[in-house]
Amino acid sequence: MSRPVSNSSLQVLLKLLSLNAIVFGVMCLLWISGVDADAAGEGMANAASKVRPYRWAIALVRWGLWVLAWLYWERIGHWLLRKYGPAERSVRHARWLSQRGQVMGLVVVMELVIVVSFLRF
């Protein structure tokens, strides 16, 4: 006996399949345009050298966006959860609010790793 597949499981599956299709499409475009997969690091080195003078400015903008996300966390949750009914929205919103500290803590750790990578020892 097998259980019927729920609608939410199908939605997740469709989202994963569409994500795979997007990745496959991008890979096909890169292959058609002649990007050499063996020399991928060369392109990243060129991009990194062009961004290097602006990396602290980019970091400051990114930090500002994270601070805004922290300050407006509840409003962002209301906006993201607007499509759900009132009962489900209240449950999801409570969960959203409880995740604020964990998400922002992980962001701080990620940003510290990025800042340490800026420094040259």
N, CA, C and O atoms as CSV, one atom per row, in Angstrom:
chain,resi,resn,atom,element,x,y,z
A,1,MET,N,N,0.840,-1.180,0.000
A,1,MET,CA,C,0.000,0.000,0.000
A,1,MET,C,C,0.886,1.244,0.000
A,1,MET,O,O,1.839,1.354,0.771
A,2,SER,N,N,0.557,2.136,-0.851
A,2,SER,CA,C,1.320,3.378,-0.888
A,2,SER,C,C,0.397,4.538,-0.538
A,2,SER,O,O,-0.792,4.548,-0.857
A,3,ARG,N,N,0.990,5.496,0.122
A,3,ARG,CA,C,0.236,6.688,0.503
A,3,ARG,C,C,0.139,7.615,-0.687
A,3,ARG,O,O,1.060,7.666,-1.503
A,4,PRO,N,N,-0.955,8.351,-0.809
A,4,PRO,CA,C,-1.034,9.341,-1.883
A,4,PRO,C,C,-0.046,10.479,-1.619
A,4,PRO,O,O,0.216,10.841,-0.472
A,5,VAL,N,N,0.485,11.021,-2.684
A,5,VAL,CA,C,1.444,12.113,-2.579
A,5,VAL,C,C,0.686,13.399,-2.310
A,5,VAL,O,O,-0.290,13.711,-2.992
A,6,SER,N,N,1.137,14.138,-1.317
A,6,SER,CA,C,0.446,15.379,-0.965
A,6,SER,C,C,0.748,16.468,-1.982
A,6,SER,O,O,1.729,16.401,-2.723
A,7,ASN,N,N,-0.108,17.456,-1.997
A,7,ASN,CA,C,0.025,18.567,-2.932
A,7,ASN,C,C,1.308,19.356,-2.660
A,7,ASN,O,O,1.968,19.800,-3.600
A,8,SER,N,N,1.666,19.533,-1.392
A,8,SER,CA,C,2.875,20.285,-1.069
A,8,SER,C,C,4.122,19.531,-1.519
A,8,SER,O,O,5.102,20.155,-1.925
A,9,SER,N,N,4.103,18.202,-1.456
A,9,SER,CA,C,5.240,17.416,-1.941
A,9,SER,C,C,5.409,17.593,-3.437
A,9,SER,O,O,6.528,17.697,-3.941
A,10,LEU,N,N,4.293,17.625,-4.140
A,10,LEU,CA,C,4.364,17.843,-5.589
A,10,LEU,C,C,4.900,19.232,-5.908
A,10,LEU,O,O,5.654,19.402,-6.866
A,11,GLN,N,N,4.519,20.215,-5.120
A,11,GLN,CA,C,5.014,21.574,-5.344
A,11,GLN,C,C,6.525,21.637,-5.129
A,11,GLN,O,O,7.236,22.274,-5.907
A,12,VAL,N,N,7.016,20.986,-4.085
A,12,VAL,CA,C,8.452,20.961,-3.827
A,12,VAL,C,C,9.174,20.251,-4.959
A,12,VAL,O,O,10.221,20.709,-5.417
A,13,LEU,N,N,8.621,19.142,-5.408
A,13,LEU,CA,C,9.222,18.398,-6.506
A,13,LEU,C,C,9.272,19.231,-7.776
A,13,LEU,O,O,10.278,19.222,-8.485
A,14,LEU,N,N,8.197,19.951,-8.072
A,14,LEU,CA,C,8.178,20.802,-9.261
A,14,LEU,C,C,9.195,21.940,-9.150
A,14,LEU,O,O,9.830,22.307,-10.138
A,15,LYS,N,N,9.344,22.489,-7.956
A,15,LYS,CA,C,10.334,23.551,-7.765
A,15,LYS,C,C,11.747,23.017,-7.962
A,15,LYS,O,O,12.581,23.679,-8.580
A,16,LEU,N,N,12.020,21.823,-7.440
A,16,LEU,CA,C,13.346,21.227,-7.625
A,16,LEU,C,C,13.610,20.899,-9.090
A,16,LEU,O,O,14.713,21.112,-9.592
A,17,LEU,N,N,12.600,20.384,-9.765
A,17,LEU,CA,C,12.767,20.084,-11.190
A,17,LEU,C,C,12.996,21.354,-12.001
A,17,LEU,O,O,13.814,21.360,-12.920
A,18,SER,N,N,12.287,22.420,-11.674
A,18,SER,CA,C,12.490,23.672,-12.403
A,18,SER,C,C,13.878,24.255,-12.108
A,18,SER,O,O,14.508,24.830,-12.995
A,19,LEU,N,N,14.351,24.108,-10.872
A,19,LEU,CA,C,15.695,24.564,-10.545
A,19,LEU,C,C,16.740,23.771,-11.334
A,19,LEU,O,O,17.702,24.343,-11.847
A,20,ASN,N,N,16.548,22.462,-11.428
A,20,ASN,CA,C,17.464,21.645,-12.230
A,20,ASN,C,C,17.418,22.037,-13.698
A,20,ASN,O,O,18.451,22.056,-14.366
A,21,ALA,N,N,16.238,22.348,-14.204
A,21,ALA,CA,C,16.118,22.774,-15.595
A,21,ALA,C,C,16.849,24.091,-15.828
A,21,ALA,O,O,17.476,24.275,-16.871
A,22,ILE,N,N,16.775,25.007,-14.866
A,22,ILE,CA,C,17.473,26.282,-14.999
A,22,ILE,C,C,18.990,26.061,-15.007
A,22,ILE,O,O,19.702,26.627,-15.837
A,23,VAL,N,N,19.473,25.234,-14.077
A,23,VAL,CA,C,20.908,24.947,-14.024
A,23,VAL,C,C,21.365,24.282,-15.317
A,23,VAL,O,O,22.417,24.629,-15.854
A,24,PHE,N,N,20.587,23.333,-15.819
A,24,PHE,CA,C,20.924,22.663,-17.064
A,24,PHE,C,C,20.945,23.657,-18.223
A,24,PHE,O,O,21.833,23.603,-19.073
A,25,GLY,N,N,19.966,24.563,-18.258
A,25,GLY,CA,C,19.921,25.570,-19.322
A,25,GLY,C,C,21.124,26.503,-19.290
A,25,GLY,O,O,21.686,26.835,-20.334
A,26,VAL,N,N,21.517,26.927,-18.090
A,26,VAL,CA,C,22.693,27.796,-17.971
A,26,VAL,C,C,23.948,27.058,-18.420
A,26,VAL,O,O,24.793,27.621,-19.115
A,27,MET,N,N,24.063,25.800,-18.020
A,27,MET,CA,C,25.228,25.005,-18.437
A,27,MET,C,C,25.262,24.841,-19.953
A,27,MET,O,O,26.334,24.893,-20.557
A,28,CYS,N,N,24.109,24.645,-20.568
A,28,CYS,CA,C,24.057,24.534,-22.029
A,28,CYS,C,C,24.475,25.839,-22.687
A,28,CYS,O,O,25.216,25.834,-23.669
A,29,LEU,N,N,23.998,26.965,-22.146
A,29,LEU,CA,C,24.392,28.262,-22.711
A,29,LEU,C,C,25.893,28.487,-22.580
A,29,LEU,O,O,26.525,28.986,-23.511
A,30,LEU,N,N,26.468,28.128,-21.443
A,30,LEU,CA,C,27.912,28.275,-21.259
A,30,LEU,C,C,28.671,27.371,-22.231
A,30,LEU,O,O,29.694,27.774,-22.787
A,31,TRP,N,N,28.177,26.164,-22.434
A,31,TRP,CA,C,28.836,25.239,-23.354
A,31,TRP,C,C,28.763,25.755,-24.782
A,31,TRP,O,O,29.744,25.674,-25.521
A,32,ILE,N,N,27.601,26.290,-25.181
A,32,ILE,CA,C,27.429,26.827,-26.527
A,32,ILE,C,C,28.306,28.048,-26.735
A,32,ILE,O,O,28.842,28.249,-27.825
A,33,SER,N,N,28.459,28.876,-25.690
A,33,SER,CA,C,29.263,30.093,-25.830
A,33,SER,C,C,30.761,29.813,-25.800
A,33,SER,O,O,31.562,30.725,-26.005
A,34,GLY,N,N,31.149,28.568,-25.548
A,34,GLY,CA,C,32.549,28.199,-25.629
A,34,GLY,C,C,33.347,28.385,-24.351
A,34,GLY,O,O,34.571,28.502,-24.400
A,35,VAL,N,N,32.675,28.415,-23.209
A,35,VAL,CA,C,33.384,28.532,-21.942
A,35,VAL,C,C,34.112,27.218,-21.677
A,35,VAL,O,O,33.515,26.143,-21.740
A,36,ASP,N,N,35.388,27.316,-21.386
A,36,ASP,CA,C,36.197,26.131,-21.133
A,36,ASP,C,C,36.060,25.730,-19.672
A,36,ASP,O,O,36.450,26.483,-18.780
A,37,ALA,N,N,35.516,24.565,-19.428
A,37,ALA,CA,C,35.302,24.108,-18.063
A,37,ALA,C,C,36.613,23.847,-17.335
A,37,ALA,O,O,36.668,23.940,-16.108
A,38,ASP,N,N,37.666,23.523,-18.073
A,38,ASP,CA,C,38.961,23.260,-17.449
A,38,ASP,C,C,39.666,24.535,-17.010
A,38,ASP,O,O,40.543,24.483,-16.148
A,39,ALA,N,N,39.301,25.681,-17.584
A,39,ALA,CA,C,39.942,26.953,-17.250
A,39,ALA,C,C,38.965,27.894,-16.542
A,39,ALA,O,O,39.043,29.112,-16.698
A,40,ALA,N,N,38.063,27.328,-15.777
A,40,ALA,CA,C,37.048,28.164,-15.114
A,40,ALA,C,C,37.662,29.109,-14.090
A,40,ALA,O,O,37.148,30.210,-13.889
A,41,GLY,N,N,38.737,28.710,-13.446
A,41,GLY,CA,C,39.383,29.542,-12.451
A,41,GLY,C,C,39.980,30.815,-13.020
A,41,GLY,O,O,40.106,31.817,-12.316
A,42,GLU,N,N,40.346,30.778,-14.285
A,42,GLU,CA,C,40.932,31.957,-14.938
A,42,GLU,C,C,39.922,33.099,-15.001
A,42,GLU,O,O,40.266,34.250,-14.735
A,43,GLY,N,N,38.687,32.784,-15.351
A,43,GLY,CA,C,37.652,33.813,-15.401
A,43,GLY,C,C,37.355,34.381,-14.026
A,43,GLY,O,O,37.125,35.582,-13.883
A,44,MET,N,N,37.357,33.520,-13.009
A,44,MET,CA,C,37.120,33.990,-11.648
A,44,MET,C,C,38.265,34.872,-11.165
A,44,MET,O,O,38.039,35.840,-10.439
A,45,ALA,N,N,39.481,34.547,-11.558
A,45,ALA,CA,C,40.625,35.375,-11.167
A,45,ALA,C,C,40.514,36.758,-11.787
A,45,ALA,O,O,40.817,37.757,-11.135
A,46,ASN,N,N,40.083,36.823,-13.039
A,46,ASN,CA,C,39.893,38.124,-13.689
A,46,ASN,C,C,38.791,38.925,-13.006
A,46,ASN,O,O,38.941,40.126,-12.785
A,47,ALA,N,N,37.687,38.265,-12.674
A,47,ALA,CA,C,36.585,38.954,-12.004
A,47,ALA,C,C,37.007,39.421,-10.611
A,47,ALA,O,O,36.671,40.531,-10.198
A,48,ALA,N,N,37.740,38.579,-9.890
A,48,ALA,CA,C,38.180,38.941,-8.545
A,48,ALA,C,C,39.128,40.129,-8.575
A,48,ALA,O,O,39.061,40.994,-7.701
A,49,SER,N,N,40.008,40.186,-9.566
A,49,SER,CA,C,40.944,41.318,-9.654
A,49,SER,C,C,40.213,42.614,-9.989
A,49,SER,O,O,40.649,43.686,-9.569
A,50,LYS,N,N,39.120,42.543,-10.730
A,50,LYS,CA,C,38.365,43.749,-11.056
A,50,LYS,C,C,37.525,44.235,-9.871
A,50,LYS,O,O,37.296,45.435,-9.723
A,51,VAL,N,N,37.073,43.313,-9.037
A,51,VAL,CA,C,36.221,43.664,-7.900
A,51,VAL,C,C,37.048,44.067,-6.679
A,51,VAL,O,O,36.555,44.778,-5.803
A,52,ARG,N,N,38.299,43.617,-6.619
A,52,ARG,CA,C,39.130,43.818,-5.429
A,52,ARG,C,C,39.130,45.252,-4.890
A,52,ARG,O,O,39.015,45.419,-3.676
A,53,PRO,N,N,39.254,46.302,-5.722
A,53,PRO,CA,C,39.267,47.663,-5.142
A,53,PRO,C,C,37.954,48.067,-4.473
A,53,PRO,O,O,37.928,48.981,-3.649
A,54,TYR,N,N,36.873,47.388,-4.827
A,54,TYR,CA,C,35.556,47.773,-4.324
A,54,TYR,C,C,35.016,46.814,-3.275
A,54,TYR,O,O,33.865,46.958,-2.863
A,55,ARG,N,N,35.794,45.848,-2.830
A,55,ARG,CA,C,35.227,44.812,-1.974
A,55,ARG,C,C,34.789,45.334,-0.608
A,55,ARG,O,O,33.811,44.831,-0.055
A,56,TRP,N,N,35.473,46.318,-0.051
A,56,TRP,CA,C,35.031,46.868,1.237
A,56,TRP,C,C,33.744,47.664,1.070
A,56,TRP,O,O,32.871,47.626,1.937
A,57,ALA,N,N,33.623,48.390,-0.049
A,57,ALA,CA,C,32.373,49.124,-0.302
A,57,ALA,C,C,31.217,48.146,-0.498
A,57,ALA,O,O,30.117,48.374,0.007
A,58,ILE,N,N,31.461,47.063,-1.228
A,58,ILE,CA,C,30.434,46.036,-1.427
A,58,ILE,C,C,30.059,45.408,-0.088
A,58,ILE,O,O,28.883,45.160,0.175
A,59,ALA,N,N,31.053,45.151,0.756
A,59,ALA,CA,C,30.783,44.571,2.072
A,59,ALA,C,C,29.936,45.520,2.913
A,59,ALA,O,O,29.011,45.074,3.591
A,60,LEU,N,N,30.234,46.818,2.882
A,60,LEU,CA,C,29.447,47.780,3.661
A,60,LEU,C,C,27.998,47.828,3.190
A,60,LEU,O,O,27.076,47.898,4.003
A,61,VAL,N,N,27.801,47.790,1.871
A,61,VAL,CA,C,26.436,47.769,1.343
A,61,VAL,C,C,25.727,46.492,1.779
A,61,VAL,O,O,24.565,46.532,2.183
A,62,ARG,N,N,26.423,45.363,1.700
A,62,ARG,CA,C,25.839,44.088,2.118
A,62,ARG,C,C,25.479,44.118,3.605
A,62,ARG,O,O,24.408,43.647,3.990
A,63,TRP,N,N,26.366,44.669,4.442
A,63,TRP,CA,C,26.089,44.774,5.877
A,63,TRP,C,C,24.882,45.658,6.133
A,63,TRP,O,O,24.054,45.359,6.994
A,64,GLY,N,N,24.784,46.752,5.380
A,64,GLY,CA,C,23.619,47.626,5.510
A,64,GLY,C,C,22.328,46.898,5.167
A,64,GLY,O,O,21.314,47.082,5.839
A,65,LEU,N,N,22.358,46.074,4.128
A,65,LEU,CA,C,21.176,45.298,3.759
A,65,LEU,C,C,20.822,44.278,4.846
A,65,LEU,O,O,19.644,44.044,5.118
A,66,TRP,N,N,21.841,43.672,5.467
A,66,TRP,CA,C,21.563,42.717,6.551
A,66,TRP,C,C,20.965,43.435,7.754
A,66,TRP,O,O,20.067,42.902,8.407
A,67,VAL,N,N,21.449,44.635,8.055
A,67,VAL,CA,C,20.885,45.399,9.176
A,67,VAL,C,C,19.421,45.745,8.889
A,67,VAL,O,O,18.570,45.661,9.775
A,68,LEU,N,N,19.136,46.136,7.639
A,68,LEU,CA,C,17.745,46.420,7.286
A,68,LEU,C,C,16.877,45.169,7.398
A,68,LEU,O,O,15.731,45.239,7.842
A,69,ALA,N,N,17.427,44.031,6.993
A,69,ALA,CA,C,16.676,42.777,7.128
A,69,ALA,C,C,16.396,42.481,8.598
A,69,ALA,O,O,15.313,42.008,8.945
A,70,TRP,N,N,17.370,42.760,9.460
A,70,TRP,CA,C,17.186,42.543,10.899
A,70,TRP,C,C,16.089,43.460,11.451
A,70,TRP,O,O,15.225,43.026,12.212
A,71,LEU,N,N,16.141,44.736,11.053
A,71,LEU,CA,C,15.189,45.706,11.584
A,71,LEU,C,C,13.764,45.464,11.086
A,71,LEU,O,O,12.804,45.642,11.835
A,72,TYR,N,N,13.628,45.059,9.821
A,72,TYR,CA,C,12.311,44.892,9.213
A,72,TYR,C,C,11.928,43.422,9.053
A,72,TYR,O,O,11.146,43.076,8.168
A,73,TRP,N,N,12.479,42.557,9.909
A,73,TRP,CA,C,12.234,41.116,9.821
A,73,TRP,C,C,10.738,40.779,9.865
A,73,TRP,O,O,10.267,39.935,9.103
A,74,GLU,N,N,9.998,41.442,10.757
A,74,GLU,CA,C,8.572,41.146,10.900
A,74,GLU,C,C,7.799,41.576,9.661
A,74,GLU,O,O,6.930,40.840,9.191
A,75,ARG,N,N,8.100,42.756,9.124
A,75,ARG,CA,C,7.424,43.226,7.907
A,75,ARG,C,C,7.733,42.328,6.716
A,75,ARG,O,O,6.853,42.035,5.906
A,76,ILE,N,N,8.984,41.893,6.613
A,76,ILE,CA,C,9.362,40.993,5.521
A,76,ILE,C,C,8.563,39.696,5.636
A,76,ILE,O,O,8.096,39.157,4.633
A,77,GLY,N,N,8.408,39.202,6.859
A,77,GLY,CA,C,7.615,37.996,7.078
A,77,GLY,C,C,6.170,38.182,6.662
A,77,GLY,O,O,5.590,37.303,6.024
A,78,HIS,N,N,5.579,39.321,7.015
A,78,HIS,CA,C,4.195,39.591,6.598
A,78,HIS,C,C,4.094,39.607,5.079
A,78,HIS,O,O,3.146,39.061,4.515
A,79,TRP,N,N,5.052,40.220,4.421
A,79,TRP,CA,C,5.019,40.320,2.965
A,79,TRP,C,C,5.181,38.939,2.322
A,79,TRP,O,O,4.463,38.610,1.378
A,80,LEU,N,N,6.117,38.129,2.827
A,80,LEU,CA,C,6.349,36.811,2.251
A,80,LEU,C,C,5.185,35.852,2.491
A,80,LEU,O,O,4.938,34.961,1.679
A,81,LEU,N,N,4.481,36.028,3.584
A,81,LEU,CA,C,3.418,35.090,3.953
A,81,LEU,C,C,2.027,35.594,3.589
A,81,LEU,O,O,1.037,35.035,4.060
A,82,ARG,N,N,1.927,36.616,2.778
A,82,ARG,CA,C,0.637,37.219,2.456
A,82,ARG,C,C,-0.289,36.289,1.678
A,82,ARG,O,O,-1.504,36.490,1.691
A,83,LYS,N,N,0.246,35.286,1.007
A,83,LYS,CA,C,-0.594,34.422,0.162
A,83,LYS,C,C,-1.336,33.338,0.952
A,83,LYS,O,O,-2.228,32.687,0.409
A,84,TYR,N,N,-0.982,33.137,2.216
A,84,TYR,CA,C,-1.603,32.090,3.023
A,84,TYR,C,C,-2.850,32.621,3.726
A,84,TYR,O,O,-3.024,33.828,3.895
A,85,GLY,N,N,-3.704,31.698,4.126
A,85,GLY,CA,C,-4.905,32.054,4.879
A,85,GLY,C,C,-4.544,32.519,6.284
A,85,GLY,O,O,-3.419,32.311,6.738
A,86,PRO,N,N,-5.492,33.146,6.974
A,86,PRO,CA,C,-5.188,33.710,8.298
A,86,PRO,C,C,-4.670,32.694,9.308
A,86,PRO,O,O,-3.742,32.997,10.058
A,87,ALA,N,N,-5.244,31.501,9.344
A,87,ALA,CA,C,-4.811,30.505,10.336
A,87,ALA,C,C,-3.394,30.024,10.034
A,87,ALA,O,O,-2.535,29.988,10.915
A,88,GLU,N,N,-3.170,29.661,8.790
A,88,GLU,CA,C,-1.835,29.170,8.426
A,88,GLU,C,C,-0.800,30.292,8.494
A,88,GLU,O,O,0.350,30.060,8.865
A,89,ARG,N,N,-1.210,31.496,8.139
A,89,ARG,CA,C,-0.298,32.630,8.181
A,89,ARG,C,C,0.203,32.903,9.594
A,89,ARG,O,O,1.381,33.205,9.785
A,90,SER,N,N,-0.683,32.798,10.587
A,90,SER,CA,C,-0.258,33.073,11.965
A,90,SER,C,C,0.733,32.021,12.454
A,90,SER,O,O,1.680,32.349,13.168
A,91,VAL,N,N,0.523,30.761,12.077
A,91,VAL,CA,C,1.459,29.702,12.470
A,91,VAL,C,C,2.807,29.910,11.797
A,91,VAL,O,O,3.853,29.831,12.440
A,92,ARG,N,N,2.771,30.175,10.497
A,92,ARG,CA,C,4.030,30.384,9.766
A,92,ARG,C,C,4.742,31.654,10.231
A,92,ARG,O,O,5.972,31.697,10.278
A,93,HIS,N,N,3.976,32.681,10.571
A,93,HIS,CA,C,4.593,33.931,11.012
A,93,HIS,C,C,5.293,33.749,12.356
A,93,HIS,O,O,6.371,34.300,12.577
A,94,ALA,N,N,4.683,32.982,13.249
A,94,ALA,CA,C,5.336,32.705,14.534
A,94,ALA,C,C,6.644,31.950,14.312
A,94,ALA,O,O,7.648,32.225,14.969
A,95,ARG,N,N,6.623,31.012,13.395
A,95,ARG,CA,C,7.851,30.266,13.073
A,95,ARG,C,C,8.895,31.197,12.448
A,95,ARG,O,O,10.082,31.115,12.764
A,96,TRP,N,N,8.438,32.078,11.560
A,96,TRP,CA,C,9.333,33.044,10.913
A,96,TRP,C,C,10.012,33.921,11.960
A,96,TRP,O,O,11.220,34.148,11.894
A,97,LEU,N,N,9.244,34.408,12.919
A,97,LEU,CA,C,9.808,35.274,13.952
A,97,LEU,C,C,10.798,34.527,14.832
A,97,LEU,O,O,11.777,35.110,15.296
A,98,SER,N,N,10.553,33.247,15.064
A,98,SER,CA,C,11.471,32.476,15.914
A,98,SER,C,C,12.790,32.181,15.213
A,98,SER,O,O,13.783,31.884,15.878
A,99,GLN,N,N,12.824,32.256,13.894
A,99,GLN,CA,C,14.043,31.952,13.149
A,99,GLN,C,C,14.971,33.153,12.991
A,99,GLN,O,O,16.072,33.010,12.460
A,100,ARG,N,N,14.557,34.303,13.429
A,100,ARG,CA,C,15.336,35.529,13.238
A,100,ARG,C,C,16.742,35.427,13.818
A,100,ARG,O,O,17.718,35.738,13.134
A,101,GLY,N,N,16.852,35.001,15.056
A,101,GLY,CA,C,18.162,34.921,15.702
A,101,GLY,C,C,19.083,33.918,15.041
A,101,GLY,O,O,20.273,34.181,14.866
A,102,GLN,N,N,18.539,32.769,14.673
A,102,GLN,CA,C,19.367,31.739,14.045
A,102,GLN,C,C,19.859,32.188,12.675
A,102,GLN,O,O,21.038,32.028,12.358
A,103,VAL,N,N,18.976,32.743,11.867
A,103,VAL,CA,C,19.361,33.187,10.527
A,103,VAL,C,C,20.394,34.304,10.610
A,103,VAL,O,O,21.406,34.266,9.910
A,104,MET,N,N,20.150,35.277,11.443
A,104,MET,CA,C,21.081,36.394,11.539
A,104,MET,C,C,22.398,35.972,12.185
A,104,MET,O,O,23.447,36.528,11.858
A,105,GLY,N,N,22.363,35.004,13.092
A,105,GLY,CA,C,23.610,34.475,13.646
A,105,GLY,C,C,24.452,33.813,12.583
A,105,GLY,O,O,25.671,33.983,12.554
A,106,LEU,N,N,23.804,33.048,11.697
A,106,LEU,CA,C,24.536,32.424,10.591
A,106,LEU,C,C,25.072,33.465,9.619
A,106,LEU,O,O,26.156,33.296,9.062
A,107,VAL,N,N,24.323,34.533,9.414
A,107,VAL,CA,C,24.794,35.620,8.547
A,107,VAL,C,C,26.043,36.260,9.145
A,107,VAL,O,O,26.996,36.549,8.421
A,108,VAL,N,N,26.049,36.484,10.452
A,108,VAL,CA,C,27.224,37.071,11.107
A,108,VAL,C,C,28.440,36.174,10.939
A,108,VAL,O,O,29.533,36.657,10.646
A,109,VAL,N,N,28.258,34.876,11.123
A,109,VAL,CA,C,29.374,33.943,10.950
A,109,VAL,C,C,29.878,33.993,9.509
A,109,VAL,O,O,31.085,34.036,9.272
A,110,MET,N,N,28.957,33.987,8.552
A,110,MET,CA,C,29.343,34.053,7.136
A,110,MET,C,C,30.111,35.339,6.830
A,110,MET,O,O,31.127,35.308,6.135
A,111,GLU,N,N,29.629,36.458,7.345
A,111,GLU,CA,C,30.298,37.729,7.089
A,111,GLU,C,C,31.673,37.774,7.743
A,111,GLU,O,O,32.603,38.351,7.179
A,112,LEU,N,N,31.816,37.179,8.916
A,112,LEU,CA,C,33.136,37.124,9.554
A,112,LEU,C,C,34.118,36.309,8.726
A,112,LEU,O,O,35.288,36.675,8.612
A,113,VAL,N,N,33.658,35.220,8.153
A,113,VAL,CA,C,34.518,34.409,7.272
A,113,VAL,C,C,34.948,35.235,6.065
A,113,VAL,O,O,36.104,35.172,5.646
A,114,ILE,N,N,34.020,36.011,5.504
A,114,ILE,CA,C,34.350,36.854,4.352
A,114,ILE,C,C,35.353,37.920,4.744
A,114,ILE,O,O,36.303,38.163,4.000
A,115,VAL,N,N,35.173,38.563,5.888
A,115,VAL,CA,C,36.108,39.603,6.321
A,115,VAL,C,C,37.490,39.010,6.582
A,115,VAL,O,O,38.495,39.613,6.207
A,116,VAL,N,N,37.556,37.864,7.204
A,116,VAL,CA,C,38.857,37.219,7.450
A,116,VAL,C,C,39.524,36.879,6.130
A,116,VAL,O,O,40.747,36.965,6.019
A,117,SER,N,N,38.740,36.492,5.122
A,117,SER,CA,C,39.335,36.192,3.810
A,117,SER,C,C,39.867,37.448,3.140
A,117,SER,O,O,40.754,37.358,2.290
A,118,PHE,N,N,39.341,38.638,3.505
A,118,PHE,CA,C,39.882,39.891,2.961
A,118,PHE,C,C,41.288,40.169,3.477
A,118,PHE,O,O,42.129,40.708,2.758
A,119,LEU,N,N,41.530,39.800,4.717
A,119,LEU,CA,C,42.792,40.102,5.362
A,119,LEU,C,C,43.894,39.195,4.817
A,119,LEU,O,O,43.670,38.018,4.538
A,120,ARG,N,N,45.054,39.752,4.676
A,120,ARG,CA,C,46.188,38.959,4.186
A,120,ARG,C,C,47.170,38.778,5.327
A,120,ARG,O,O,47.648,39.746,5.918
A,121,PHE,N,N,47.455,37.543,5.619
A,121,PHE,CA,C,48.392,37.258,6.720
A,121,PHE,C,C,49.761,36.989,6.165
A,121,PHE,O,O,50.694,36.728,6.925
